[in-house]
């Protein structure tokens, strides 16, 4: 990761709690339309956050393909398009869950980059036009979640940084598959089951809402080791507490593959 990306990813945001197993949030973000000379009026567009749905957005064209680790830091609200030189479909705010916005690049062509978005439906993507406010970096970390084996593996530069037995979603509320990314790193003010929570750019496909939030899927710790190796959650991935120190080093926007 470049110096600027590493600094942004090291920030652990406090006071934004994901409720009841980390699959929701009670702190909605507000729109911030563009202003000033030459600005585009974005008031009519949805924000690309974990709280909403982006209609007309292209689906991830290769949800099972590996990501190369290229990530973009969105330093100011950016317009999202349905295709290069297409129509605007959303704005991507500079903050997600009170932390900096980092999204993974999955394709690019001259002057444009396709990124994964944190909105519903899962696999939502969009195109960003190259701009000085978009800062590119590269993450050497990868997170792999194997649902059948109940295992999470973290690699850094191709070398294993940690692997753990975990708990995943039930048959009724399964953990969604496909490629996604680390959206945020949260430190609840009054932690109950986990001192750190890592929301992903994915949602439950069976629950529109959960615990007062939008059904965001997260990686988080769990104090009871007897659940590991079982399907017990509402879609989140529950890890041993010792895994959190490794996850805390992972830059925002880093690739996550759930299979």
TORDONU-317146 format. One record per residue: residue in one letter; y negated, x, z of N, C-alpha, C, CB in turn. Coordinates in steps of 0.05 Angstrom, whole numbers, padded with zeros to 5 digits, always signed. Glycine has a CB too. Example, Ala and Ser with C-alpha at 12.3 -4.5 7.8 and 13.67 -1.06 7.14 Angstrom:
a+00114+00264+00156+00090+00246+00156+00066+00264+00156+00089+00226+00181/s+00045+00257+00142+00021+00273+00143-00001+00258+00157+00012+00282+00114/
//
This chain:
x+00024+00017+00000+00000+00000+00000-00025+00018+00000+00000-00019+00024/x-00046+00010-00015-00070+00026-00014-00084+00023+00013-00089+00017-00036/x-00103+00040+00018-00116+00040+00044-00128+00013+00050-00138+00061+00045/x-00143+00000+00031-00156-00025+00036-00135-00047+00042-00173-00033+00013/x-00113-00047+00028-00093-00068+00032-00079-00064+00059-00072-00067+00010/x-00074-00040+00067-00061-00035+00092-00079-00045+00115-00055-00006+00096/x-00104-00040+00113-00122-00049+00134-00123-00079+00137-00150-00039+00129/x-00124-00093+00114-00125-00122+00115-00099-00133+00127-00130-00134+00088/x-00076-00121+00119-00051-00132+00128-00046-00126+00158-00028-00120+00112/x-00060-00107+00169-00055-00100+00197-00068-00120+00216-00066-00073+00203/x-00085-00138+00205-00098-00157+00222-00079-00179+00229-00123-00169+00208/x-00075-00184+00254-00059-00207+00264-00078-00227+00275-00037-00198+00285/x-00078-00251+00262-00098-00271+00269-00090-00287+00293-00103-00289+00245/x-00107-00289+00313-00101-00304+00337-00111-00333+00336-00114-00290+00361/x-00100-00349+00353-00109-00376+00359-00102-00397+00338-00138-00376+00362/x-00088-00390+00317-00078-00410+00297-00049-00414+00302-00084-00401+00268/x-00041-00435+00316-00013-00438+00324+00002-00455+00304-00011-00450+00352/x+00026-00447+00296+00044-00464+00280+00061-00478+00301+00061-00447+00260/x+00062-00504+00298+00075-00521+00318+00105-00524+00314+00062-00548+00319/x+00120-00527+00336+00148-00536+00335+00164-00521+00314+00149-00565+00331/x+00171-00497+00319+00188-00479+00303+00173-00467+00280+00212-00493+00294/x+00146-00467+00281+00131-00453+00261+00129-00466+00234+00142-00426+00257/x+00135-00491+00231+00135-00504+00205+00111-00523+00202+00160-00520+00201/x+00089-00518+00215+00065-00534+00211+00041-00521+00223+00069-00562+00223/x+00017-00532+00218-00007-00521+00230-00026-00544+00234-00020-00500+00212/x-00043-00541+00255-00061-00563+00262-00090-00555+00256-00058-00571+00290/x-00094-00534+00240-00121-00523+00236-00127-00523+00206-00124-00495+00248/x-00136-00545+00195-00141-00547+00167-00165-00532+00158-00144-00576+00159/x-00165-00522+00133-00188-00508+00122-00205-00527+00107-00178-00485+00105/x-00231-00520+00106-00251-00537+00092-00259-00524+00066-00275-00542+00110/x-00266-00540+00047-00275-00530+00021-00301-00516+00023-00276-00553+00001/x-00305-00496+00005-00330-00482+00004-00338-00478-00025-00328-00454+00018/x-00350-00499-00037-00357-00499-00066-00376-00476-00072-00370-00525-00074/x-00374-00467-00097-00392-00445-00106-00421-00454-00106-00384-00436-00134/x-00439-00435-00103-00467-00441-00103-00482-00417-00115-00477-00446-00074/x-00508-00422-00122-00524-00401-00133-00525-00402-00163-00514-00374-00124/x-00542-00386-00176-00546-00386-00205-00520-00380-00219-00567-00367-00213/x-00513-00397-00238-00490-00393-00255-00463-00400-00242-00489-00365-00263/x-00464-00410-00218-00439-00417-00204-00426-00442-00216-00444-00421-00174/x-00400-00443-00215-00386-00467-00225-00382-00486-00201-00358-00460-00237/x-00388-00512-00206-00384-00531-00185-00354-00536-00180-00399-00558-00191/x-00344-00528-00157-00316-00530-00151-00310-00553-00132-00305-00504-00140/x-00330-00569-00126-00326-00590-00105-00304-00610-00112-00352-00605-00101/x-00300-00614-00138-00280-00633-00147-00252-00622-00148-00288-00645-00174/x-00249-00596-00144-00223-00583-00147-00210-00580-00119-00226-00555-00160/x-00183-00582-00118-00169-00577-00093-00170-00547-00086-00140-00587-00094/x-00167-00541-00060-00164-00514-00052-00134-00506-00052-00176-00509-00025/x-00129-00483-00062-00101-00473-00062-00095-00460-00035-00097-00452-00085/x-00087-00477-00016-00079-00468+00011-00052-00481+00018-00101-00476+00032/x-00042-00475+00041-00017-00486+00050-00019-00516+00056-00007-00472+00074/x-00043-00526+00058-00047-00554+00065-00047-00574+00042-00073-00557+00079/x-00048-00565+00017-00051-00583-00004-00031-00580-00027-00078-00581-00015/x-00036-00596-00048-00020-00596-00072-00039-00590-00096-00005-00623-00077/x-00030-00573-00114-00046-00566-00137-00033-00580-00161-00049-00536-00141/x-00044-00601-00171-00033-00616-00194-00040-00601-00219-00043-00645-00194/x-00021-00601-00238-00025-00589-00264-00022-00559-00264-00053-00595-00273/x-00012-00548-00241-00008-00519-00239+00019-00512-00252-00009-00509-00210/x+00020-00489-00266+00046-00481-00277+00066-00473-00256+00042-00458-00297/x+00091-00480-00260+00112-00472-00241+00119-00442-00246+00137-00489-00245/x+00129-00429-00225+00138-00402-00227+00158-00400-00250+00150-00392-00200/x+00153-00384-00270+00171-00384-00293+00198-00370-00288+00158-00370-00316/x+00199-00354-00266+00224-00339-00260+00228-00337-00230+00224-00311-00273/x+00235-00360-00217+00235-00360-00188+00256-00342-00175+00241-00388-00178/x+00275-00332-00191+00296-00314-00180+00292-00285-00188+00323-00324-00188/x+00270-00280-00202+00265-00253-00211+00252-00236-00189+00247-00253-00236/x+00257-00210-00190+00245-00192-00170+00215-00189-00176+00259-00165-00171/x+00200-00186-00155+00171-00181-00158+00167-00151-00156+00154-00196-00136/x+00146-00141-00170+00142-00112-00171+00124-00102-00148+00130-00104-00197/x+00114-00120-00132+00098-00113-00109+00068-00112-00113+00107-00086-00100/x+00059-00118-00137+00030-00119-00142+00018-00143-00128+00024-00119-00172/x-00003-00139-00113-00016-00161-00098-00046-00160-00103-00009-00159-00068/x-00059-00183-00101-00088-00185-00104-00100-00194-00078-00095-00204-00127/x-00121-00180-00070-00138-00188-00048-00161-00204-00059-00148-00164-00030/x-00163-00229-00051-00184-00247-00061-00207-00245-00041-00174-00277-00064/x-00228-00231-00048-00250-00226-00029-00271-00247-00029-00263-00199-00035/x-00271-00265-00049-00288-00288-00049-00274-00310-00064-00316-00282-00062/x-00281-00335-00059-00267-00358-00071-00265-00353-00102-00282-00384-00065/x-00240-00357-00112-00235-00352-00140-00226-00377-00154-00214-00330-00143/x-00233-00380-00179-00224-00403-00195-00196-00398-00205-00243-00408-00219/x-00179-00419-00203-00152-00417-00212-00149-00434-00238-00131-00427-00190/x-00136-00423-00258-00134-00437-00284-00104-00442-00290-00146-00420-00307/x-00099-00462-00307-00072-00469-00314-00060-00450-00334-00071-00497-00325/x-00076-00435-00348-00067-00414-00367-00092-00397-00374-00054-00427-00393/x-00088-00374-00385-00111-00358-00393-00129-00373-00412-00101-00332-00407/x-00155-00373-00406-00175-00388-00421-00169-00418-00420-00176-00378-00450/x-00154-00427-00400-00148-00455-00398-00168-00470-00381-00120-00459-00386/x-00159-00492-00368-00177-00508-00352-00174-00501-00322-00172-00538-00356/x-00195-00502-00307-00193-00497-00278-00178-00519-00264-00221-00493-00266/x-00160-00512-00245-00144-00532-00231-00147-00530-00201-00115-00528-00239/x-00159-00509-00191-00162-00505-00162-00181-00482-00157-00134-00501-00148/x-00188-00479-00131-00201-00455-00122-00183-00442-00101-00229-00461-00110/x-00181-00415-00103-00166-00400-00084-00186-00387-00064-00148-00378-00098/x-00186-00397-00039-00206-00388-00020-00200-00359-00011-00207-00406+00004/x-00221-00346-00001-00219-00318+00008-00204-00316+00034-00246-00306+00010/x-00199-00338+00048-00184-00338+00073-00162-00358+00072-00203-00344+00096/x-00139-00350+00085-00116-00368+00089-00109-00367+00118-00092-00360+00071/x-00109-00390+00131-00102-00391+00160-00119-00371+00176-00072-00385+00164/x-00145-00370+00170-00165-00353+00184-00160-00323+00179-00164-00359+00213/x-00144-00316+00160-00140-00288+00153-00146-00283+00124-00111-00279+00160/x-00146-00258+00115-00153-00252+00087-00132-00262+00068-00157-00222+00084/x-00140-00270+00044-00122-00280+00024-00111-00257+00007-00136-00300+00005/x-00084-00255+00007-00070-00236-00010-00048-00252-00024-00058-00212+00006/x-00046-00250-00051-00026-00265-00066-00012-00245-00085-00039-00288-00081/x+00014-00250-00091+00029-00232-00109+00024-00239-00138+00058-00234-00102/x+00023-00218-00154+00021-00221-00183+00049-00223-00195+00005-00197-00195/x+00053-00243-00212+00080-00246-00224+00079-00242-00254+00091-00274-00218/x+00055-00242-00266+00052-00236-00295+00023-00229-00301+00061-00261-00312/x+00019-00217-00323-00009-00211-00331-00011-00207-00361-00019-00186-00316/x-00035-00212-00371-00042-00205-00398-00072-00198-00398-00036-00229-00417/x-00082-00189-00420-00109-00178-00421-00129-00196-00407-00117-00174-00450/x-00140-00185-00385-00162-00199-00371-00153-00221-00352-00180-00211-00391/x-00126-00225-00349-00116-00247-00333-00091-00239-00317-00109-00272-00350/x-00088-00251-00293-00064-00246-00277-00054-00273-00266-00070-00227-00254/x-00027-00276-00269-00014-00300-00258-00005-00293-00230+00009-00310-00276/x-00011-00311-00211-00004-00306-00183+00011-00330-00171-00029-00299-00165/x+00027-00325-00151+00039-00347-00136+00017-00358-00117+00064-00338-00120/x+00018-00385-00113-00002-00398-00096+00013-00409-00071-00016-00420-00111/x-00001-00413-00049+00012-00422-00024+00013-00453-00022-00003-00412-00001/x+00008-00467-00044+00006-00496-00043+00032-00509-00052-00016-00506-00061/x+00035-00535-00046+00057-00550-00057+00052-00556-00087+00061-00576-00041/x+00073-00560-00102+00102-00557-00095+00109-00527-00094+00120-00572-00115/x+00133-00521-00082+00141-00494-00081+00143-00482-00109+00169-00492-00067/x+00136-00457-00112+00135-00444-00138+00110-00449-00154+00159-00452-00153/x+00090-00461-00141+00065-00465-00155+00051-00438-00161+00046-00483-00138/x+00041-00436-00185+00027-00412-00193+00001-00419-00207+00044-00394-00212/x-00014-00399-00214-00039-00403-00228-00050-00377-00239-00060-00416-00209/x-00069-00378-00256-00080-00355-00269-00108-00349-00259-00081-00358-00300/x-00113-00323-00252-00139-00314-00243-00151-00296-00264-00137-00300-00215/x-00176-00300-00270-00190-00282-00289-00199-00257-00275-00214-00297-00302/x-00194-00234-00288-00202-00209-00275-00231-00209-00267-00197-00185-00294/x-00236-00199-00243-00263-00200-00232-00265-00177-00211-00270-00228-00220/x-00288-00165-00208-00291-00144-00188-00284-00153-00159-00319-00133-00188/x-00286-00180-00154-00279-00190-00127-00249-00191-00122-00291-00218-00124/x-00233-00186-00143-00204-00186-00139-00195-00157-00137-00189-00200-00163/x-00184-00150-00114-00177-00122-00109-00146-00119-00110-00187-00113-00081/x-00137-00104-00129-00108-00100-00133-00097-00078-00115-00102-00095-00163/x-00073-00082-00106-00059-00062-00090-00029-00065-00095-00065-00064-00059/x-00013-00048-00083+00016-00050-00086+00030-00048-00059+00026-00027-00105/x+00048-00067-00054+00064-00066-00030+00091-00055-00036+00067-00095-00018/x+00100-00036-00019+00127-00025-00022+00148-00040-00007+00126+00004-00013/x+00140-00061+00008+00158-00076+00024+00170-00099+00009+00144-00086+00049/x+00195-00106+00015+00209-00129+00005+00224-00143+00028+00228-00122-00019/x+00223-00169+00028+00238-00184+00048+00258-00202+00033+00220-00202+00066/x+00284-00199+00040+00305-00215+00028+00318-00232+00049+00326-00196+00014/x+00320-00258+00043+00333-00277+00061+00358-00288+00047+00313-00300+00069/x+00381-00282+00058+00407-00292+00047+00416-00315+00065+00428-00269+00046/x+00413-00339+00055+00418-00363+00071+00448-00366+00077+00409-00388+00057/x+00465-00359+00058+00494-00362+00063+00504-00343+00084+00509-00358+00036/x+00493-00318+00084+00501-00298+00103+00484-00299+00129+00500-00271+00091/x+00464-00316+00129+00446-00318+00152+00435-00290+00159+00461-00329+00177/x+00424-00277+00138+00415-00250+00142+00387-00245+00129+00435-00230+00130/x+00370-00231+00143+00345-00222+00132+00345-00191+00131+00321-00232+00150/x+00337-00181+00108+00336-00152+00104+00308-00145+00095+00357-00142+00083/x+00296-00124+00107+00270-00114+00100+00274-00086+00089+00250-00114+00124/x+00263-00081+00065+00263-00054+00054+00235-00044+00050+00279-00053+00027/x+00232-00018+00050+00206-00005+00046+00211+00018+00027+00193+00005+00072/x+00200+00015+00002+00205+00035-00018+00234+00038-00025+00195+00062-00008/x+00249+00016-00023+00277+00016-00030+00296+00023-00008+00282+00034-00053/x+00285+00032+00015+00301+00040+00038+00301+00018+00059+00291+00067+00049/x+00323+00013+00071+00325-00008+00091+00309-00002+00116+00355-00013+00098/x+00291-00020+00123+00275-00017+00147+00286-00034+00170+00246-00025+00141/x+00304-00053+00163+00316-00069+00184+00332-00092+00171+00295-00080+00202/x+00353-00100+00185+00369-00122+00176+00379-00137+00201+00393-00114+00158/x+00378-00164+00201+00383-00179+00225+00398-00205+00217+00357-00186+00240/x+00415-00214+00236+00427-00240+00234+00406-00260+00242+00453-00242+00252/x+00404-00282+00228+00383-00302+00233+00393-00330+00233+00360-00299+00212/x+00376-00349+00240+00383-00378+00237+00365-00389+00216+00378-00393+00265/x+00376-00408+00201+00361-00420+00178+00362-00451+00180+00373-00411+00151/x+00352-00464+00160+00350-00493+00160+00377-00507+00159+00333-00502+00138/x+00377-00532+00168+00401-00548+00167+00405-00560+00139+00400-00571+00188/x+00428-00573+00135+00433-00586+00109+00413-00608+00104+00462-00597+00108/x+00404-00621+00125+00384-00643+00123+00357-00631+00117+00383-00659+00148/x+00350-00609+00129+00324-00597+00125+00328-00567+00118+00306-00600+00151/x+00337-00562+00094+00344-00534+00086+00320-00516+00082+00361-00535+00061/x+00325-00491+00086+00304-00471+00079+00302-00469+00048+00311-00443+00091/x+00279-00472+00037+00276-00472+00008+00282-00444-00004+00248-00481-00001/x+00293-00444-00028+00300-00419-00042+00279-00412-00062+00328-00421-00055/x+00281-00388-00072+00262-00378-00093+00245-00355-00082+00244-00401-00102/x+00228-00346-00099+00210-00324-00090+00184-00335-00079+00205-00304-00113/x+00175-00322-00058+00150-00330-00045+00137-00305-00034+00155-00352-00023/x+00121-00307-00013+00106-00284-00003+00097-00289+00025+00083-00277-00022/x+00089-00267+00038+00078-00268+00065+00049-00277+00063+00080-00241+00080/x+00044-00302+00073+00017-00314+00070-00001-00304+00093+00019-00344+00071/x+00009-00303+00117-00008-00296+00140+00009-00284+00163-00023-00321+00150/x-00005-00273+00182+00007-00263+00206-00008-00274+00230+00008-00231+00207/x+00005-00290+00246-00008-00305+00267+00002-00297+00295-00004-00335+00263/x-00016-00296+00313-00009-00291+00341-00018-00314+00358-00022-00264+00351/x+00000-00333+00365-00009-00356+00381-00022-00349+00407+00015-00375+00386/x-00042-00364+00414-00056-00358+00440-00038-00361+00464-00080-00377+00443/x-00021-00382+00462-00001-00387+00484+00027-00388+00472-00008-00413+00500/x+00039-00365+00465+00065-00365+00452+00086-00378+00469+00072-00337+00444/x+00104-00392+00456+00127-00404+00469+00153-00390+00460+00128-00435+00465/x+00160-00395+00435+00185-00383+00424+00181-00357+00410+00197-00403+00406/x+00156-00350+00401+00151-00325+00386+00123-00315+00390+00157-00330+00357/x+00120-00290+00395+00093-00278+00398+00080-00273+00371+00095-00252+00413/x+00095-00272+00350+00084-00269+00323+00098-00289+00304+00088-00240+00312/x+00082-00300+00286+00092-00320+00266+00082-00312+00239+00084-00349+00274/x+00099-00312+00219+00092-00304+00192+00096-00327+00172+00109-00279+00184/x+00076-00344+00168+00078-00365+00149+00082-00354+00120+00053-00383+00149/x+00098-00368+00105+00103-00360+00077+00088-00379+00058+00133-00360+00071/x+00088-00371+00033+00076-00389+00013+00095-00409+00003+00066-00372-00010/x+00110-00422+00022+00130-00442+00015+00131-00464+00036+00158-00429+00012/x+00142-00487+00028+00143-00510+00046+00171-00522+00046+00122-00531+00037/x+00176-00538+00067+00200-00554+00068+00200-00573+00044+00203-00568+00095/x+00223-00576+00031+00226-00596+00010+00234-00623+00020+00246-00586-00011/x+00241-00624+00046+00250-00650+00058+00230-00662+00077+00277-00646+00072/x+00211-00646+00087+00191-00655+00106+00163-00651+00095+00195-00641+00133/x+00149-00672+00091+00121-00670+00081+00103-00659+00103+00111-00697+00071/x+00110-00667+00128+00094-00658+00151+00114-00651+00174+00074-00679+00160/x+00105-00633+00191+00122-00627+00214+00105-00616+00237+00145-00607+00207/x+00108-00626+00261+00093-00616+00284+00063-00617+00281+00101-00588+00289/x+00053-00636+00265+00025-00639+00261+00014-00622+00238+00011-00631+00286/x+00032-00608+00224+00023-00591+00202+00036-00599+00176+00029-00562+00208/x+00032-00583+00155+00041-00590+00128+00069-00582+00121+00023-00579+00108/x+00085-00574+00140+00113-00566+00134+00115-00539+00123+00125-00586+00116/x+00097-00521+00130+00098-00493+00120+00122-00479+00132+00072-00478+00128/x+00137-00465+00115+00160-00449+00124+00150-00422+00134+00181-00446+00101/x+00162-00413+00156+00154-00387+00167+00177-00371+00176+00135-00392+00191/x+00173-00345+00179+00191-00327+00193+00180-00323+00221+00194-00299+00178/x+00196-00327+00242+00187-00323+00269+00210-00317+00288+00172-00349+00278/x+00203-00307+00311+00223-00299+00331+00235-00323+00344+00212-00281+00351/x+00257-00318+00359+00270-00339+00375+00283-00326+00399+00290-00355+00357/x+00279-00337+00423+00289-00324+00447+00319-00327+00452+00275-00333+00470/x+00332-00347+00440+00360-00353+00445+00377-00342+00423+00365-00384+00448/x+00391-00320+00428+00407-00307+00408+00431-00322+00399+00416-00280+00418/x+00439-00343+00413+00463-00358+00406+00460-00374+00380+00471-00377+00429/x+00436-00378+00371+00431-00394+00347+00434-00377+00321+00404-00406+00347/x+00433-00351+00324+00434-00334+00300+00461-00336+00286+00428-00305+00307/x+00460-00339+00260+00485-00343+00245+00491-00372+00240+00508-00331+00259/x+00471-00390+00247+00476-00419+00245+00453-00433+00230+00480-00431+00272/x+00458-00457+00220+00438-00474+00207+00427-00493+00228+00451-00489+00182/x+00404-00486+00240+00394-00502+00262+00365-00510+00260+00399-00488+00287/x+00350-00497+00242+00321-00501+00242+00313-00524+00223+00306-00475+00234/x+00287-00530+00223+00276-00550+00205+00268-00538+00178+00252-00565+00217/x+00276-00513+00173+00270-00499+00148+00260-00471+00152+00250-00515+00133/x+00249-00466+00176+00239-00438+00182+00263-00420+00186+00221-00439+00206/x+00257-00394+00185+00277-00373+00190+00271-00361+00217+00277-00351+00167/x+00290-00364+00235+00287-00354+00263+00301-00327+00265+00299-00374+00283/x+00286-00308+00275+00295-00280+00277+00296-00270+00306+00278-00262+00261/x+00312-00249+00311+00310-00236+00337+00283-00225+00342+00332-00214+00340/x+00274-00224+00367+00248-00215+00374+00243-00186+00365+00243-00217+00404/x+00265-00170+00365+00261-00142+00357+00254-00139+00327+00287-00127+00363/x+00258-00160+00311+00251-00158+00283+00221-00160+00279+00264-00180+00268/x+00207-00171+00299+00178-00176+00296+00162-00151+00292+00167-00192+00319/x+00170-00129+00306+00155-00104+00303+00156-00093+00275+00166-00083+00323/x+00178-00097+00261+00180-00089+00233+00164-00107+00215+00210-00089+00224/x+00166-00133+00219+00150-00152+00203+00120-00148+00207+00158-00180+00210/x+00112-00139+00230+00083-00136+00236+00071-00114+00218+00079-00129+00265/x+00088-00096+00207+00078-00074+00191+00076-00082+00161+00096-00050+00193/x+00086-00106+00155+00087-00113+00126+00061-00124+00117+00110-00134+00122/x+00050-00114+00095+00024-00124+00084+00025-00153+00075+00015-00106+00061/x+00004-00167+00079+00002-00195+00069+00005-00194+00038-00025-00208+00077/x+00017-00216+00028+00023-00218-00001+00049-00205-00009+00001-00205-00016/x+00062-00191+00009+00087-00177+00002+00109-00197-00007+00098-00161+00025/x+00126-00189-00026+00146-00207-00036+00168-00215-00016+00159-00194-00060/x+00175-00241-00018+00198-00252-00002+00216-00266-00022+00188-00271+00021/x+00242-00260-00021+00261-00273-00038+00281-00288-00021+00276-00253-00057/x+00283-00314-00024+00302-00330-00009+00324-00340-00028+00288-00354+00005/x+00349-00334-00022+00370-00342-00040+00394-00353-00024+00379-00318-00057/
//
